[in-house]
């Protein structure tokens, strides 16, 4: 769009310009960051409806500069003064009209402007008078959408949606194995306070109570099964799942191998006919959908048939989260089949197996490099025509090292939040990290609740 300014001689009393602007949650976050105003009234958060957040009055008043700087008088204008009177409040979702009108031409190339902001119901929210130095030379500038650097807001709206989905559901009974460390216990109790899980704590009562005392948590009303040995605590949790007493397991402060050994124990475990695999469920800022990265924690060097189960597990998880025909990108270093790179052969085989119905419920394509799995333009540049390329919702890594590095890069470089589940058993297994924030811990439990429901609806649940 080309912006042309007006000099003092071009202006007449009564000249007017206006624009419309919708108030969004991002506006409030950006203003809080720029101003340092952290008044909770102005900050949407997970505890209340974001439409109740009130826009800071000075943010509303700042909108006049958009009309003055862009349109009237336009590029080259400089503020001298601005009066403000606030008569109402703007809220998220309001469409605001910002209007500037010339009311007097002053000496020294100055103009006096009437300034108003009204909402979509016609109410004046802010009014005042500005004195502005008009431009001294004619300027025409073209401003394209990409000319202004994008501001990335690290909100995690996809996890917010998942947490909303589980609101009102009955808490899922969850066996928490060895919550004998503050983070492990705290994550379970946090999810319990939000009504997502109903925890049964299995481990050393003494250590659990010490952790609760250290963190100030109240264990009143929470069942504790006193079992200090981790292998026996894991076996107890598995037995409860087999008996239908719990619908999920949650890993606490014990070795993953101890928990998986109990789950995989022949005749007494929770085998469901598939290989177990791990999935990171990731909310990546700027990405318009959830992203699943698998396997990053269980299968070190999966074979082709291991990858079939890993792929099917991830598709089932995505279906449980409401995705329609999830798109699985099978990753390698290149996007063409190369007999010297085993992961490209596996990817091609998985794609064909999905076409033949050996993998069900999703679209599978590969080999894909990371760029053309996630970016449509990168896929087009490479001449890849696919419903998955550039649109992948699941990234199936060639091995654990690649998957783990990818997930950690997204978390610590791209500011993603990541929940974690072990899939393929008769109940979901929640796996959280000490580095996880509160939202990631809650999201892991919420995803487990939705996945558990899906398993039951499809006749595959263990409770």
Secondary structure as GFF3:
##gff-version 3
##sequence-region A 1 463
A	DSSP	beta_strand	2	4	.	.	.	ID=ss1
A	DSSP	three_ten_helix	8	10	.	.	.	ID=ss2
A	DSSP	beta_strand	16	22	.	.	.	ID=ss3
A	DSSP	alpha_helix	25	35	.	.	.	ID=ss4
A	DSSP	three_ten_helix	40	42	.	.	.	ID=ss5
A	DSSP	three_ten_helix	50	52	.	.	.	ID=ss6
A	DSSP	alpha_helix	57	62	.	.	.	ID=ss7
A	DSSP	alpha_helix	64	70	.	.	.	ID=ss8
A	DSSP	beta_strand	78	82	.	.	.	ID=ss9
A	DSSP	beta_strand	85	86	.	.	.	ID=ss10
A	DSSP	beta_strand	95	106	.	.	.	ID=ss11
A	DSSP	beta_strand	110	118	.	.	.	ID=ss12
A	DSSP	beta_strand	124	133	.	.	.	ID=ss13
A	DSSP	beta_strand	140	142	.	.	.	ID=ss14
A	DSSP	three_ten_helix	145	147	.	.	.	ID=ss15
A	DSSP	alpha_helix	157	166	.	.	.	ID=ss16
A	DSSP	beta_strand	172	177	.	.	.	ID=ss17
A	DSSP	alpha_helix	182	193	.	.	.	ID=ss18
A	DSSP	beta_strand	197	203	.	.	.	ID=ss19
A	DSSP	alpha_helix	205	215	.	.	.	ID=ss20
A	DSSP	beta_strand	223	226	.	.	.	ID=ss21
A	DSSP	alpha_helix	230	242	.	.	.	ID=ss22
A	DSSP	beta_strand	248	251	.	.	.	ID=ss23
A	DSSP	alpha_helix	256	264	.	.	.	ID=ss24
A	DSSP	beta_strand	277	283	.	.	.	ID=ss25
A	DSSP	beta_strand	291	294	.	.	.	ID=ss26
A	DSSP	alpha_helix	304	320	.	.	.	ID=ss27
A	DSSP	beta_strand	326	331	.	.	.	ID=ss28
A	DSSP	alpha_helix	342	355	.	.	.	ID=ss29
A	DSSP	beta_strand	362	368	.	.	.	ID=ss30
A	DSSP	alpha_helix	370	374	.	.	.	ID=ss31
A	DSSP	alpha_helix	376	381	.	.	.	ID=ss32
A	DSSP	beta_strand	394	396	.	.	.	ID=ss33
A	DSSP	alpha_helix	400	412	.	.	.	ID=ss34
A	DSSP	beta_strand	417	423	.	.	.	ID=ss35
A	DSSP	beta_strand	428	430	.	.	.	ID=ss36
A	DSSP	alpha_helix	438	457	.	.	.	ID=ss37
###
